[in-house]
Amino acid sequence: MTQDQRSTSPWALFGAGAVAVAACAVCCIGPLLALLGGIGAASAIGAVWIPALAVVAVAALLGVVWVLRRRRGAACTTEPGPVDLGMPTQAPADVDTHPVRH
């Protein structure tokens, strides 16, 4: 029987598939580990910075509330003493305000 007449066994295909899977795993493991490492590093940094950013956000909010309340208090205060409203005063009763010309 020559080599061309021999039929390919299913185990040979299985072995070739296993070699292909192993080659793919060796080829792609570097980028996959880099991706997973990057995600892990970003998660670690986020775990540290998110609480810190929350503290900064709360401090900023309290600062804004404090400044707005302080401005509102200053806007509502008045100066002590009489206030000139700019309204005209009444003329005395003996002065004729509507002279009639004859």
C-alpha positions as CSV (number, residue, x, y, z in Angstrom):
1,M,0.0,0.0,0.0
2,T,1.4,3.3,-1.0
3,Q,1.2,6.5,1.0
4,D,-1.4,8.0,-1.4
5,Q,-3.7,5.0,-0.9
6,R,-3.6,5.1,2.9
7,S,-6.7,6.8,4.4
8,T,-6.3,9.5,7.0
9,S,-7.4,8.3,10.4
10,P,-9.7,10.6,12.5
11,W,-7.0,10.7,15.2
12,A,-4.6,12.4,12.8
13,L,-7.1,15.2,12.3
14,F,-7.6,15.4,16.0
15,G,-3.9,15.7,16.5
16,A,-3.6,18.4,13.8
17,G,-6.5,20.3,15.5
18,A,-4.8,20.0,18.9
19,V,-1.6,21.4,17.4
20,A,-3.5,24.3,15.8
21,V,-5.2,25.1,19.1
22,A,-1.9,25.0,21.0
23,A,-0.2,27.2,18.4
24,C,-3.1,29.7,18.6
25,A,-2.9,29.7,22.4
26,V,0.9,30.4,22.4
27,C,0.5,33.1,19.8
28,C,-2.4,34.9,21.4
29,I,-1.6,34.5,25.1
30,G,0.6,37.7,25.2
31,P,-2.0,40.2,24.0
32,L,-4.7,38.5,26.1
33,L,-2.6,38.7,29.2
34,A,-1.8,42.3,28.4
35,L,-5.4,43.1,28.0
36,L,-6.4,41.4,31.3
37,G,-3.5,43.0,33.1
38,G,-4.6,46.5,31.8
39,I,-8.1,45.9,33.0
40,G,-6.8,44.7,36.4
41,A,-4.5,47.8,36.7
42,A,-7.4,50.1,35.8
43,S,-9.6,48.5,38.3
44,A,-7.0,48.8,41.0
45,I,-6.4,52.5,40.3
46,G,-10.1,53.0,40.2
47,A,-10.6,51.3,43.5
48,V,-8.1,53.7,45.0
49,W,-9.2,56.9,43.3
50,I,-13.0,56.5,43.3
51,P,-13.3,57.0,47.1
52,A,-10.8,59.9,46.9
53,L,-12.8,61.5,44.1
54,A,-16.0,61.0,46.1
55,V,-14.4,62.9,49.0
56,V,-13.4,65.7,46.7
57,A,-16.9,65.9,45.2
58,V,-18.5,66.1,48.6
59,A,-16.1,68.8,49.7
60,A,-16.8,70.8,46.5
61,L,-20.5,70.5,47.0
62,L,-20.2,71.7,50.6
63,G,-18.1,74.6,49.5
64,V,-20.7,75.6,46.9
65,V,-23.5,75.4,49.4
66,W,-21.5,77.5,51.9
67,V,-20.7,80.2,49.4
68,L,-24.3,80.4,48.1
69,R,-25.7,80.6,51.7
70,R,-23.2,83.3,52.5
71,R,-24.1,85.3,49.4
72,R,-27.8,85.0,50.1
73,G,-27.3,86.2,53.7
74,A,-25.3,89.2,52.5
75,A,-27.9,90.1,49.9
76,C,-30.7,90.1,52.4
77,T,-29.1,92.5,54.9
78,T,-30.0,96.2,55.0
79,E,-28.2,99.2,56.3
80,P,-29.5,100.5,59.6
81,G,-31.3,103.8,59.6
82,P,-33.9,105.6,57.5
83,V,-34.0,104.7,53.8
84,D,-34.7,107.4,51.2
85,L,-37.3,106.0,48.8
86,G,-37.2,109.0,46.5
87,M,-40.9,109.7,46.8
88,P,-42.1,113.3,46.8
89,T,-43.4,114.9,50.0
90,Q,-46.8,116.5,50.4
91,A,-46.9,120.2,50.0
92,P,-48.1,122.3,53.0
93,A,-51.8,123.0,53.0
94,D,-51.4,126.8,52.6
95,V,-49.5,126.5,49.3
96,D,-51.7,126.3,46.2
97,T,-50.5,123.5,44.1
98,H,-52.8,124.2,41.2
99,P,-52.9,127.8,40.3
100,V,-55.8,128.8,38.2
101,R,-55.1,131.5,35.7
102,H,-57.9,134.0,35.0
